[in-house]
Amino acid sequence: MKIHCFGAARDIAGGSSLHLEDLEGITIGDLRQRLVTAYPGFGELVSFAIARNEEYARDEERITPGDELVIIPPVAGG
């Protein structure tokens, strides 16, 4: 499944998206763990959000076929 990446997430993934298999039916929290395992740089971020179908997703939500997933790293501003 394709996951879109922005900001620091793009740098960690090495591009504007990444692909992980067998995500249907797992939770967003499970996805978060898979990302940290596959891409250790995500574990170094203070936090990162995952959006599912254009809305911030909670860790207990399940991924379904056709979902659009986006990793949103922390944003610094001033």
Helices and strands as residue ranges (DSSP letters): E 2-5, H 8-13, E 17-19, H 28-38, H 41-44, E 49-52, E 55-56, E 69-72
